[in-house]
Amino acid sequence: MMKRTAIGTFNDGFIHAGNLAYLAIFSIFPFFILGAALFSLVGEESDRAASINAVLVALPPVVGNVIEPVARDVISARSGWLLWAGALVALWTVGSLVETIRDILRRAYGTQLMHAFWKYRLLSAGVIVGAVVLLMLSLIAQFLIGAAQEVIEAYFPQLVDRVNDLRLTRIIPALGLFASLYLIFYTLTPSQYRASRYPKWPGVLLTTVWWILVAILMPIVLRSFFTYNLTYGSLAGIMVALFFFWLVGLGVVLGAELNAALAETPEEESSAIDETEQGLQNTTTEGNAE
């Protein structure tokens, strides 16, 4: 299993990681526009940038500092019909990123496309909207936890020391990331392998842990071993963001290859059934001969 995962990642991982890194940079700002449009349906005008905050918690500070100011400028520059027109374009743009992940999963499982192009694009749009909804739920959970902590500090001061032990606000983003990745992996996995007997969570968990470790360790590594400013000058920030998304893309490929390695192919299943039936027939024949 580990050998198959490693070989599959080595063969396809670096190419797909580069493609995902490019598409992530290309799609992240349209995604913020789409998120702002959907958030405006359930919140105030000032809450449109909430999707930015939800995404930034999953990024290392060195990447978030590059993306945040541009994202806020993009959101503030759009309102009314212009915001929704941008959201429609964003569905197509971000859909290209989703389709790349579908291709990664399809290659990992060794299957072919079975439906029309427009059907896949519609499904991609549904996945994108679902991801935004999960971001909303994550933000609501963080708000409720923050409100609970403030109530404890105001009315139960004797428990203030224990409030610091409630680090759920750090756990919620990780759970939101896991839920978003699970939604993506489940809906984009080839239909032949979407049944519950083919596990999805191992690959999702591996990708989530990989993502979190990269987000934690990347600033330390860059600060200690690399000086991107000397090489890329004013473009150092965007190059660091590209490198981060490249590493995340490699984690997505790892998760896809792990799930594919854990899945028993229909051919293997059929072969196992045939061998079992053949064994039963041989046993019956030997019993009759005796």
N, C-alpha and C positions, 0 to 999 in steps of 0.2 A: 504493500500500500504506500509506504513512504517513498519507495523507489519510484513507483509510477508517478506520484505527486511531484517528486524532484525532477524527473525527466520531462514531464509535461510542462512544468514551470520553466525549465531551462530552454526547451524548444520554442515555446510561444511567449513566455512571460516578458522578456525584455522588449519585444516588438509591441505587444499589447500595452505594456506599461507606458511606453513613449506615446502611443496613440491616445491613451487615457489622459496622460498629463496635458497634452495639447488641447484635447477636447474639454478637459476640466477648466482650464484657463479661458477657453473660448466660450464656455457655457455658464460659468459661475455668475456673471453679471446678468445675463438674461434670466437665470434662475431667481436672482434677487428681485428682478422686475416682476416675474410671475408671482413670487411669494408676496410681494407688496400688494399686488392686485387682489390676491385671495385674502390676505390679512385685512385689507380695507373693507371687505364684506362683513367682517365680524368685529372690527374694532374701530377706533377713532382714526382720523387722518394722521395723527401723530404716531400711530402704532404701525405704520407701514414698514418701518425699518426693523420690525421685530424679527423678521426672517434673517436679517444680517446677524443680529445678536445670537440667534439660535445656531447658525453655522459657525460663527467665530469661535464658539466654545470647543469645537472639534478640531480647531487648527492651532498649531504652535504660534506663540506670539509673533515670532519673526515673520511668519506668513500672514497672519491676521493684520499686522500693522501695514502691510503692503496693500491688502485688499480692502480693508475697512473704509478708508477715506474715499476711494474711488467709488465703492459700492454706495455709500451714502450720497455722494454727488449724483450718481445715476438715478437713485430713487427720488431724490428731492427735485430733480429736473422734470419729472413726469407726473402728470395728474390727469384725471378725467379720461377722455377717450384715448389720449396718447398713452396713458398707462396700460389700458386694456389692449390697445393695438400692439404695444410692446410685449404684453403677456402672450398674445397669440403667436407672435414671432418666436418668443422664448420657448413655447411648446415644441416647435420644430427644432430649434437649436439644441435644447437640452435632450430632445428625443434622439439626436445623433449619438450623444454620450450613452444613453440607455441602450441603444441598438449595438453599440460596441461591446457593452457588457453582455448582451445576449449572444453576440458572436463568440465571446470568450467562453461562455458556458456551453454553447453548441459545439465548439471545437474540443472542449474538455471531455464532453460525453460522446463525441464522435457521431453526431447526428446531422441531418440536413434540414434546410428550411422546408416547412410544410404548408405555409399559408401565404396569402397574397401580401404584397408590400404594405398596402394601406391598412390591413388588419394589424400588422405588427406596429405600425405607427400609432394607431388608435390605442393599442395596449400600452405603448410607451407613454402616451399622454396620461392614461390612467395611473400608471406607476408614478409619474412625476407629481400629479395632484395628490396621490396618496402620501408621497414623501413630504409634501408641504403640510398636509394634515398632521402627520406625525411630529413635525417640527412645532406645530401649534400646540399639540398635546404636551410635548416636552416643555415648552415655555410655560404653559398653565401649571404643570406640576412643579416647576421651579418657583413660580410665583406663590403657589400655595405653601410650599415648604418655607419660603422666605417669610411669608405672613405668619406662619405658625411660630417661627423663631422670634419674630418681633413681639408676638403676644406673650410668649414665655418670658422674654426679657422685661416686658412692661408689667405683667401681673404676677409673675412668679420669679422674682429676682433671685431667690435662693437656688433656682435651677440654672442660673446663667452659666455656671461652669460646665454644666452638662450640655448646654446648647452647642458648645464648640465640638462636642462629640457627634453632633448630627451633621455629618458630612454628606448628606444625601444630595445636596446640590451638585456635588461632584459626581455622584453616581448616576443621577438622572440623565445628563448628557450622554454617558456611556450606554445607558439603556435605550435612549432614543436613537443612538447610532446603531446599536444592535438591531432594534426593531426596523429601522429604515433599510439596513442591509438585508435583513431577513425578507422583507417585502420584495426587494429587488431580486434576490436570489430565487425566491419561491416563484414569482410570476414570470421570470425570464428563463428558468430551467426548462429544457425541452419537455413537452407534455408527457412523453413516455416515462420520464423519471420524476414526475411531480407528485406521485403517490407518497403517502406517509411512510411506506416501507423503505423509501430511498431518503435517508436523512439529509436535511439541509443545514441544521444548526451547527454541525462541526465546522464546515467551511465558513459560515457566518461568524462563529465565535473566533476562529483563527484570524479572519480578516479584521474583526473588531479589535482584538488584542494587538495585532500588528499595527493597526492605525494608531491606537492609543500610545503604544511604545514609540512609534516614529514621532508622534507629536510631542512626547516628553523628552526623548533623547536628541532630537534633531537640533534644538537650540544649543544644547551642551556640546554636541559634536562640532557644530559650526563655529562656536565660540572658541573651542580648544584647538581645532586642527585645521580649519580652513579660513581663508581670507578672500571671500568672493569679491570684495570691493576692489582689490588690486587687479582682478582679472576682468570684471564686467563693469566696473565703475558705477554709474547711476542706474544701470540695469541689474545690479546685484539682487535687488529685492525680488524682481520678477523671475530671475533665474533660480533663486531659492524656492519660490513658490512652485515653479515647474519641477524642481527636484523633489519637493515634498509630494506633489501629486504623482510623480513617477514612482516613488516608493509606495504610495497608497495603491496605485495601479498594480504593482507587483504583488501586493497583498491580496488584491481581488483575484488575480490569477491563481495564487496559492490556494485560496479558499475554494475556487471553482474546481481546481485539479484534485483537491482533497475530497470533495463531495463526489466527483466522478470516480475516484479510486475506491470509495466506499460503496458505490452503487454496483449491484450485480446487473450486468447487461441482459436484455431479453434473450440474446443468443446463449449466454452462459446459463441463464435460468432454464431455457428449453433443453440445453444439453444435459443439465443436471436431472431434469425430469425424465428425459429419455434413458439416462443411465440407471435411474431408480427403477423405471418400468422394466428395463432389460434385466436388471438384477432380480426383480420379483418373478419375471418369466422364467429365468434360469432356475430359481429356487423351486418354482412350481414344477418345472420339467423334471428336476432331480427327484422331487418327492414322488411324482407319478412313476418314475422309473424304479424306485425302490419298492 
